[in-house]
Amino acid sequence: MAPTMAVTDSKAIATKEKEEGELRKRNQELEKELKESRGREEQMRKELQKIWERLRVAEEAEERLCSQLGELEAESVNQARAYNAHILSLMDQISKANVLVNNHRSLAPISIL
């Protein structure tokens, strides 16, 4: 009975060693995949950081543009008011000049030849 047990034990040992070898190989594959996955994750983090930076720059630019637009709108309103006041002043001057011209005509004698 001893030789049969030795053969069985050697087959069991061989099977166990084969399984261990397969597990080691699978473990190496998983470690390789994990390393690649971590590399991709780090690359994605760097890309995300770049995108966040570009977004921050774009938001700052938007704030500056909005501020400049507000200043330009205020300036254009002031210019429109000044232009309107100037037009009203000119209309008043024309009206006064018309009154003077009409008064001068009514005072001038009409000559009939």
Distance bins in CASP14 RR format, pairs under 12 A and 6 or more apart:
PFRMAT RR
TARGET T0000
AUTHOR 0000-0000-0000
RMODE 2
METHOD distances of the structure
MODEL  1
1 7 0 0 0 0 0 1 0 0 0 0 0
1 8 0 0 0 0 0 1 0 0 0 0 0
2 8 0 0 0 0 0 1 0 0 0 0 0
2 9 0 0 0 0 0 1 0 0 0 0 0
3 9 0 0 0 0 0 1 0 0 0 0 0
3 10 0 0 0 0 0 1 0 0 0 0 0
4 10 0 0 0 0 0 1 0 0 0 0 0
4 11 0 0 0 0 0 1 0 0 0 0 0
5 11 0 0 0 0 0 1 0 0 0 0 0
5 12 0 0 0 0 0 1 0 0 0 0 0
6 12 0 0 0 0 0 1 0 0 0 0 0
6 13 0 0 0 0 0 1 0 0 0 0 0
7 13 0 0 0 0 0 1 0 0 0 0 0
7 14 0 0 0 0 0 1 0 0 0 0 0
8 14 0 0 0 0 0 1 0 0 0 0 0
8 15 0 0 0 0 0 1 0 0 0 0 0
9 15 0 0 0 0 0 1 0 0 0 0 0
9 16 0 0 0 0 0 1 0 0 0 0 0
10 16 0 0 0 0 0 1 0 0 0 0 0
10 17 0 0 0 0 0 1 0 0 0 0 0
11 17 0 0 0 0 0 1 0 0 0 0 0
11 18 0 0 0 0 0 1 0 0 0 0 0
12 18 0 0 0 0 0 1 0 0 0 0 0
12 19 0 0 0 0 0 1 0 0 0 0 0
13 19 0 0 0 0 0 1 0 0 0 0 0
13 20 0 0 0 0 0 1 0 0 0 0 0
14 20 0 0 0 0 0 1 0 0 0 0 0
14 21 0 0 0 0 0 1 0 0 0 0 0
15 21 0 0 0 0 0 1 0 0 0 0 0
15 22 0 0 0 0 0 1 0 0 0 0 0
16 22 0 0 0 0 0 1 0 0 0 0 0
16 23 0 0 0 0 0 1 0 0 0 0 0
17 23 0 0 0 0 0 1 0 0 0 0 0
17 24 0 0 0 0 0 1 0 0 0 0 0
18 24 0 0 0 0 0 1 0 0 0 0 0
18 25 0 0 0 0 0 1 0 0 0 0 0
19 25 0 0 0 0 0 1 0 0 0 0 0
19 26 0 0 0 0 0 1 0 0 0 0 0
20 26 0 0 0 0 0 1 0 0 0 0 0
20 27 0 0 0 0 0 1 0 0 0 0 0
21 27 0 0 0 0 1 0 0 0 0 0 0
21 28 0 0 0 0 1 0 0 0 0 0 0
21 29 0 0 0 0 0 1 0 0 0 0 0
22 28 0 0 0 0 0 1 0 0 0 0 0
22 29 0 0 0 0 0 1 0 0 0 0 0
23 29 0 0 0 0 0 1 0 0 0 0 0
23 30 0 0 0 0 0 1 0 0 0 0 0
24 30 0 0 0 0 0 1 0 0 0 0 0
24 31 0 0 0 0 0 1 0 0 0 0 0
25 31 0 0 0 0 0 1 0 0 0 0 0
25 32 0 0 0 0 0 1 0 0 0 0 0
26 32 0 0 0 0 0 1 0 0 0 0 0
26 33 0 0 0 0 0 1 0 0 0 0 0
27 33 0 0 0 0 0 1 0 0 0 0 0
27 34 0 0 0 0 0 1 0 0 0 0 0
28 34 0 0 0 0 0 1 0 0 0 0 0
28 35 0 0 0 0 0 1 0 0 0 0 0
29 35 0 0 0 0 0 1 0 0 0 0 0
29 36 0 0 0 0 0 1 0 0 0 0 0
30 36 0 0 0 0 0 1 0 0 0 0 0
30 37 0 0 0 0 0 1 0 0 0 0 0
31 37 0 0 0 0 0 1 0 0 0 0 0
31 38 0 0 0 0 0 1 0 0 0 0 0
32 38 0 0 0 0 0 1 0 0 0 0 0
32 39 0 0 0 0 0 1 0 0 0 0 0
33 39 0 0 0 0 0 1 0 0 0 0 0
33 40 0 0 0 0 0 1 0 0 0 0 0
34 40 0 0 0 0 0 1 0 0 0 0 0
34 41 0 0 0 0 0 1 0 0 0 0 0
35 41 0 0 0 0 0 1 0 0 0 0 0
35 42 0 0 0 0 0 1 0 0 0 0 0
36 42 0 0 0 0 0 1 0 0 0 0 0
36 43 0 0 0 0 0 1 0 0 0 0 0
37 43 0 0 0 0 0 1 0 0 0 0 0
37 44 0 0 0 0 0 1 0 0 0 0 0
38 44 0 0 0 0 0 1 0 0 0 0 0
38 45 0 0 0 0 0 1 0 0 0 0 0
39 45 0 0 0 0 1 0 0 0 0 0 0
39 46 0 0 0 0 0 1 0 0 0 0 0
39 47 0 0 0 0 0 1 0 0 0 0 0
40 46 0 0 0 0 0 1 0 0 0 0 0
40 47 0 0 0 0 0 1 0 0 0 0 0
41 47 0 0 0 0 0 1 0 0 0 0 0
41 48 0 0 0 0 0 1 0 0 0 0 0
42 48 0 0 0 0 0 1 0 0 0 0 0
42 49 0 0 0 0 0 1 0 0 0 0 0
43 49 0 0 0 0 0 1 0 0 0 0 0
43 50 0 0 0 0 0 1 0 0 0 0 0
44 50 0 0 0 0 0 1 0 0 0 0 0
44 51 0 0 0 0 0 1 0 0 0 0 0
45 51 0 0 0 0 0 1 0 0 0 0 0
45 52 0 0 0 0 0 1 0 0 0 0 0
46 52 0 0 0 0 0 1 0 0 0 0 0
46 53 0 0 0 0 0 1 0 0 0 0 0
47 53 0 0 0 0 0 1 0 0 0 0 0
47 54 0 0 0 0 0 1 0 0 0 0 0
48 54 0 0 0 0 0 1 0 0 0 0 0
48 55 0 0 0 0 0 1 0 0 0 0 0
49 55 0 0 0 0 0 1 0 0 0 0 0
49 56 0 0 0 0 0 1 0 0 0 0 0
50 56 0 0 0 0 0 1 0 0 0 0 0
50 57 0 0 0 0 0 1 0 0 0 0 0
51 57 0 0 0 0 0 1 0 0 0 0 0
51 58 0 0 0 0 0 1 0 0 0 0 0
52 58 0 0 0 0 0 1 0 0 0 0 0
52 59 0 0 0 0 0 1 0 0 0 0 0
53 59 0 0 0 0 0 1 0 0 0 0 0
53 60 0 0 0 0 0 1 0 0 0 0 0
54 60 0 0 0 0 0 1 0 0 0 0 0
54 61 0 0 0 0 0 1 0 0 0 0 0
55 61 0 0 0 0 0 1 0 0 0 0 0
55 62 0 0 0 0 0 1 0 0 0 0 0
56 62 0 0 0 0 0 1 0 0 0 0 0
56 63 0 0 0 0 0 1 0 0 0 0 0
57 63 0 0 0 0 0 1 0 0 0 0 0
57 64 0 0 0 0 0 1 0 0 0 0 0
58 64 0 0 0 0 0 1 0 0 0 0 0
58 65 0 0 0 0 0 1 0 0 0 0 0
59 65 0 0 0 0 0 1 0 0 0 0 0
59 66 0 0 0 0 0 1 0 0 0 0 0
60 66 0 0 0 0 0 1 0 0 0 0 0
60 67 0 0 0 0 0 1 0 0 0 0 0
61 67 0 0 0 0 0 1 0 0 0 0 0
61 68 0 0 0 0 0 1 0 0 0 0 0
62 68 0 0 0 0 0 1 0 0 0 0 0
62 69 0 0 0 0 0 1 0 0 0 0 0
63 69 0 0 0 0 0 1 0 0 0 0 0
63 70 0 0 0 0 0 1 0 0 0 0 0
64 70 0 0 0 0 0 1 0 0 0 0 0
64 71 0 0 0 0 0 1 0 0 0 0 0
65 71 0 0 0 0 0 1 0 0 0 0 0
65 72 0 0 0 0 0 1 0 0 0 0 0
66 72 0 0 0 0 0 1 0 0 0 0 0
66 73 0 0 0 0 0 1 0 0 0 0 0
67 73 0 0 0 0 0 1 0 0 0 0 0
67 74 0 0 0 0 0 1 0 0 0 0 0
68 74 0 0 0 0 0 1 0 0 0 0 0
68 75 0 0 0 0 0 1 0 0 0 0 0
69 75 0 0 0 0 0 1 0 0 0 0 0
69 76 0 0 0 0 0 1 0 0 0 0 0
70 76 0 0 0 0 1 0 0 0 0 0 0
70 77 0 0 0 0 1 0 0 0 0 0 0
71 77 0 0 0 0 0 1 0 0 0 0 0
71 78 0 0 0 0 0 1 0 0 0 0 0
72 78 0 0 0 0 0 1 0 0 0 0 0
72 79 0 0 0 0 0 1 0 0 0 0 0
73 79 0 0 0 0 0 1 0 0 0 0 0
73 80 0 0 0 0 0 1 0 0 0 0 0
74 80 0 0 0 0 0 1 0 0 0 0 0
74 81 0 0 0 0 0 1 0 0 0 0 0
75 81 0 0 0 0 0 1 0 0 0 0 0
75 82 0 0 0 0 0 1 0 0 0 0 0
76 82 0 0 0 0 0 1 0 0 0 0 0
76 83 0 0 0 0 0 1 0 0 0 0 0
77 83 0 0 0 0 0 1 0 0 0 0 0
77 84 0 0 0 0 0 1 0 0 0 0 0
78 84 0 0 0 0 0 1 0 0 0 0 0
78 85 0 0 0 0 0 1 0 0 0 0 0
79 85 0 0 0 0 0 1 0 0 0 0 0
79 86 0 0 0 0 0 1 0 0 0 0 0
80 86 0 0 0 0 0 1 0 0 0 0 0
80 87 0 0 0 0 0 1 0 0 0 0 0
81 87 0 0 0 0 0 1 0 0 0 0 0
81 88 0 0 0 0 0 1 0 0 0 0 0
82 88 0 0 0 0 0 1 0 0 0 0 0
82 89 0 0 0 0 0 1 0 0 0 0 0
83 89 0 0 0 0 0 1 0 0 0 0 0
83 90 0 0 0 0 0 1 0 0 0 0 0
84 90 0 0 0 0 0 1 0 0 0 0 0
84 91 0 0 0 0 0 1 0 0 0 0 0
85 91 0 0 0 0 0 1 0 0 0 0 0
85 92 0 0 0 0 0 1 0 0 0 0 0
86 92 0 0 0 0 0 1 0 0 0 0 0
86 93 0 0 0 0 0 1 0 0 0 0 0
87 93 0 0 0 0 0 1 0 0 0 0 0
87 94 0 0 0 0 0 1 0 0 0 0 0
88 94 0 0 0 0 0 1 0 0 0 0 0
88 95 0 0 0 0 0 1 0 0 0 0 0
89 95 0 0 0 0 0 1 0 0 0 0 0
89 96 0 0 0 0 0 1 0 0 0 0 0
90 96 0 0 0 0 0 1 0 0 0 0 0
90 97 0 0 0 0 0 1 0 0 0 0 0
91 97 0 0 0 0 0 1 0 0 0 0 0
91 98 0 0 0 0 0 1 0 0 0 0 0
92 98 0 0 0 0 0 1 0 0 0 0 0
92 99 0 0 0 0 0 1 0 0 0 0 0
93 99 0 0 0 0 0 1 0 0 0 0 0
93 100 0 0 0 0 0 1 0 0 0 0 0
94 100 0 0 0 0 0 1 0 0 0 0 0
94 101 0 0 0 0 0 1 0 0 0 0 0
95 101 0 0 0 0 0 1 0 0 0 0 0
95 102 0 0 0 0 0 1 0 0 0 0 0
96 102 0 0 0 0 0 1 0 0 0 0 0
96 103 0 0 0 0 0 1 0 0 0 0 0
97 103 0 0 0 0 0 1 0 0 0 0 0
97 104 0 0 0 0 0 1 0 0 0 0 0
98 104 0 0 0 0 0 1 0 0 0 0 0
98 105 0 0 0 0 0 1 0 0 0 0 0
99 105 0 0 0 0 0 1 0 0 0 0 0
99 106 0 0 0 0 0 1 0 0 0 0 0
100 106 0 0 0 0 0 1 0 0 0 0 0
100 107 0 0 0 0 0 1 0 0 0 0 0
101 107 0 0 0 0 0 1 0 0 0 0 0
101 108 0 0 0 0 0 1 0 0 0 0 0
102 108 0 0 0 0 0 1 0 0 0 0 0
END
